[in-house]
Amino acid sequence: MLGEHDLTNSTNRASNMEPPAADGAVIELRDVAYTLPNHQRLLSGLNLQVKRGETLVLLGRSGSGKTTTLKLINRLLIPSGGEVRVNGVCTSEVDVIQLRRSIGYVIQEVGLFPHFTVERNIGLVPRIDGWPTDRIHGRVEELLQMVGLESKLAPRYPHQLSGGQRQRVGVARALAADPALLLMDEPFGALDALTRDQLQREFLALQQRLNKTVVFVTHDLREALRLGSRIALMEAGRLITVLPPDDFLRSTDPLAAAYAQAFGEGSAPAANRGMS
């Protein structure tokens, strides 16, 4: 999680990053590996592309490499081998603060600053980007409405909110500077079933409206089928398969088939996404 001081150190603006070609990959991982200092290999030979406007879901059990992959995209981790490209540029060649400010990041624990109000949390990056106060206030009001929160919550602090409200604020903060890319690491995993269902519905509606490029981490196949344009199945640091939701359910790959069987008939096909 970036602190305010770290973000301020950058003199570059996220908006300066060149957009990819219309038919090109927005995010590309080329033969990426990641090894811990103790020589434990967490990722190996990862080749993956994320297309403009899609929600690519990284699906897998704990330890499969999902979160590691996510952190390699915004350089919270540095690959041990291969390269990660965002908008056609290798991330090692881009200022790290510029890179992170061009990517919204939402995590399960939300990561809101506890001593900041809701409004200050949401408006953090625009403030650092030098937006005038009235523009920041307007953007916060817009985002609160967008994520289904009342404007009266703006002066409250995170501890005064419910879990679902905090998660909505986290999404609003990630969208504040209108990044084209969003990374979401099990954002709804810690919520109760009803709140999680509601936020999944709201995510689908928001994505239909905003058409962001999203990489979404989950271990829940139902969530992957509901939210994903494609599902990238990972196991033990390797990519097993990448398929659209309906094709995933029909896959003959042993691990994909095991997932479908484990989650049973309750896994809705893509045609029913966003419904009950």
C-alpha positions in Angstrom: 0.0 0.0 0.0 1.5 3.3 -1.0 1.8 6.1 1.6 1.0 9.7 0.7 4.7 10.6 0.9 5.7 7.8 -1.5 3.2 8.9 -4.0 4.2 12.6 -3.8 7.8 11.7 -4.8 6.8 11.1 -8.4 7.0 13.9 -10.8 5.3 11.9 -13.6 1.6 11.8 -14.2 -0.2 8.5 -14.7 -2.0 10.0 -17.6 1.2 10.2 -19.5 1.3 6.5 -20.0 0.7 5.6 -23.7 -2.5 3.6 -24.3 -2.1 0.2 -26.0 -3.2 -0.5 -29.6 -6.9 -1.1 -29.8 -6.5 -4.8 -30.5 -3.4 -5.3 -28.3 -3.0 -6.7 -24.8 -3.2 -4.1 -22.1 -1.3 -6.4 -19.7 1.2 -9.0 -20.8 3.3 -11.4 -18.7 6.0 -13.1 -20.8 7.6 -16.2 -19.4 7.5 -14.7 -15.9 9.0 -16.4 -12.9 9.2 -15.3 -9.3 11.4 -16.8 -6.6 11.7 -15.9 -3.0 15.1 -15.1 -1.4 15.1 -18.6 0.1 14.9 -20.0 -3.4 11.3 -21.1 -3.1 9.8 -20.8 -6.6 6.3 -19.2 -6.5 5.8 -18.7 -10.2 7.3 -20.4 -13.2 6.9 -19.8 -17.0 3.8 -17.7 -16.7 2.6 -16.4 -20.1 -0.7 -14.4 -19.9 -2.4 -11.6 -21.7 -5.2 -9.4 -20.5 -7.3 -7.7 -23.1 -8.7 -4.2 -23.1 -12.0 -4.0 -21.2 -12.2 -7.6 -20.0 -12.3 -8.9 -16.5 -9.7 -11.7 -16.3 -10.2 -13.8 -13.2 -7.2 -15.5 -11.6 -8.7 -18.6 -10.0 -6.8 -21.0 -7.8 -6.4 -22.3 -4.3 -4.1 -20.7 -1.7 -0.5 -20.7 -2.7 -1.2 -21.1 -6.4 0.4 -17.8 -7.3 -2.7 -15.6 -7.9 -1.7 -12.7 -5.6 1.9 -12.9 -6.5 0.9 -12.4 -10.2 -1.2 -9.4 -9.2 1.6 -7.8 -7.3 4.0 -8.3 -10.3 1.7 -6.2 -12.5 2.0 -3.1 -10.4 5.6 -3.8 -9.3 4.9 -4.5 -5.7 7.1 -7.5 -6.6 9.9 -7.7 -9.2 9.9 -10.8 -11.4 12.9 -13.1 -11.1 12.7 -13.9 -14.8 10.7 -12.8 -17.8 9.0 -9.5 -18.1 5.7 -7.8 -17.3 4.4 -5.3 -19.8 1.6 -2.7 -19.2 0.3 -0.8 -22.2 3.1 -2.3 -24.3 5.9 -1.0 -22.0 8.0 -3.2 -19.8 7.2 -2.2 -16.2 10.9 -2.1 -15.3 11.2 0.8 -17.7 8.4 2.9 -16.2 8.6 5.0 -13.0 7.1 2.8 -10.3 5.0 5.6 -8.8 3.7 6.6 -12.3 2.9 2.9 -12.9 1.0 2.4 -9.7 -1.0 5.7 -10.1 -2.2 4.4 -13.4 -3.6 1.3 -11.8 -6.4 1.0 -9.3 -5.8 -1.5 -6.5 -8.4 -3.1 -4.3 -7.6 -5.7 -1.6 -9.6 -7.8 0.7 -8.5 -5.8 3.8 -9.4 -2.6 1.9 -6.4 -0.8 3.3 -8.1 2.5 4.1 -6.1 5.0 6.1 -7.9 4.8 9.6 -7.1 8.5 10.4 -8.5 9.8 7.1 -12.2 10.4 6.6 -14.0 8.7 3.8 -13.7 11.8 1.6 -10.0 12.1 2.2 -9.4 8.4 1.6 -11.2 8.5 -1.8 -9.6 11.8 -2.8 -6.0 10.9 -1.9 -4.6 10.3 -5.4 -6.4 13.2 -7.0 -5.1 15.4 -4.2 -1.6 14.3 -4.8 -2.1 14.8 -8.5 -2.8 18.4 -7.8 -6.5 18.5 -8.4 -8.3 21.7 -7.0 -10.3 21.2 -3.9 -13.7 21.7 -5.5 -12.9 19.2 -8.2 -11.9 16.6 -5.6 -15.0 17.2 -3.7 -17.1 16.7 -6.8 -15.3 13.6 -7.7 -15.8 12.1 -4.2 -19.5 12.9 -4.4 -19.7 11.3 -7.8 -17.9 8.1 -6.7 -19.9 7.7 -3.5 -23.1 7.7 -5.6 -21.4 5.3 -8.1 -20.6 2.7 -5.5 -24.0 3.0 -3.7 -23.0 5.1 -0.7 -24.8 8.2 0.7 -22.8 11.5 0.7 -23.4 11.9 4.4 -20.8 9.1 4.9 -18.0 11.4 3.5 -16.9 12.9 6.9 -16.9 9.5 8.7 -13.9 7.4 9.5 -13.4 3.8 8.4 -14.1 2.4 11.9 -17.5 4.0 11.7 -18.5 2.0 8.6 -19.7 -1.6 8.0 -17.5 -4.1 6.2 -19.5 -3.7 3.0 -19.3 0.1 3.2 -15.5 0.0 3.7 -15.2 -2.2 0.7 -17.2 0.2 -1.4 -15.0 3.1 -0.3 -12.0 1.0 -1.3 -13.4 0.5 -4.8 -14.2 4.3 -5.0 -10.7 5.1 -4.0 -9.3 2.8 -6.7 -11.5 4.6 -9.3 -10.8 8.1 -8.0 -8.2 9.2 -10.7 -10.1 7.2 -13.4 -7.4 4.5 -14.1 -8.0 2.3 -17.1 -6.7 -0.8 -15.1 -8.0 -2.3 -11.9 -6.4 -5.0 -9.8 -8.7 -6.6 -7.3 -7.4 -9.2 -4.8 -10.3 -11.1 -3.4 -12.1 -7.9 -2.6 -15.3 -9.5 -1.5 -13.9 -12.6 0.2 -14.2 -11.4 3.8 -17.8 -10.3 3.6 -21.0 -12.2 4.5 -22.8 -14.0 1.7 -25.6 -11.4 1.2 -23.2 -8.4 1.1 -20.9 -10.3 -1.2 -23.7 -11.1 -3.6 -24.8 -7.4 -3.6 -21.3 -6.2 -4.2 -20.8 -8.7 -7.1 -24.0 -7.4 -8.7 -22.8 -3.8 -8.3 -19.4 -4.7 -9.7 -21.0 -6.1 -12.8 -23.2 -3.0 -13.3 -20.2 -0.7 -12.7 -18.0 -2.7 -15.1 -20.7 -2.5 -17.8 -20.8 1.3 -17.3 -17.0 2.0 -17.1 -15.5 -0.8 -19.2 -12.3 -1.0 -17.2 -9.6 -3.6 -17.7 -9.7 -5.7 -14.6 -7.6 -8.5 -13.1 -9.6 -10.1 -10.3 -8.3 -12.7 -7.9 -10.5 -15.3 -6.3 -10.6 -18.9 -5.1 -14.3 -19.2 -5.6 -15.4 -20.7 -8.9 -18.9 -19.3 -8.6 -17.5 -15.8 -8.3 -15.2 -16.4 -11.2 -18.0 -17.6 -13.4 -20.2 -14.7 -12.5 -17.7 -11.9 -12.9 -15.1 -13.0 -15.4 -14.8 -12.5 -19.1 -12.2 -15.3 -19.0 -10.9 -17.5 -16.2 -7.2 -18.2 -15.8 -6.7 -21.3 -13.6 -3.5 -21.4 -11.6 -1.9 -24.2 -9.6 1.4 -24.4 -7.8 2.8 -21.3 -9.5 1.8 -22.3 -13.1 -1.0 -21.3 -15.4 -3.1 -24.3 -16.2 -5.7 -22.9 -18.7 -7.4 -19.7 -19.7 -11.0 -20.1 -20.8 -14.3 -18.1 -21.0 -16.7 -19.2 -18.2 -18.9 -21.5 -20.3 -15.9 -23.2 -21.8 -14.4 -23.6 -18.4 -17.4 -25.6 -17.2 -17.0 -27.9 -20.2 -13.3 -28.2 -20.0 -11.7 -31.7 -20.0 -8.6 -30.4 -18.2 -8.5 -32.5 -15.0 -8.0 -29.6 -12.6 -10.7 -27.4 -14.3 -13.1 -30.4 -14.2 -12.3 -31.0 -10.5 -13.2 -27.4 -9.8 -16.5 -27.7 -11.6 -17.3 -30.9 -9.8 -16.3 -29.5 -6.4 -18.5 -26.5 -6.8 -21.3 -28.6 -8.2 -24.4 -27.7 -10.1 -24.7 -24.3 -8.2 -22.1 -22.8 -10.6 -24.2 -20.7 -13.0 -23.2 -20.5 -16.6 -22.1 -17.1 -18.0 -25.6 -16.5 -19.5 -26.9 -16.2 -15.9 -24.3 -13.8 -14.6 -25.7 -10.9 -12.6 -28.9 -12.8 -12.0 -29.9 -14.8 -8.9 
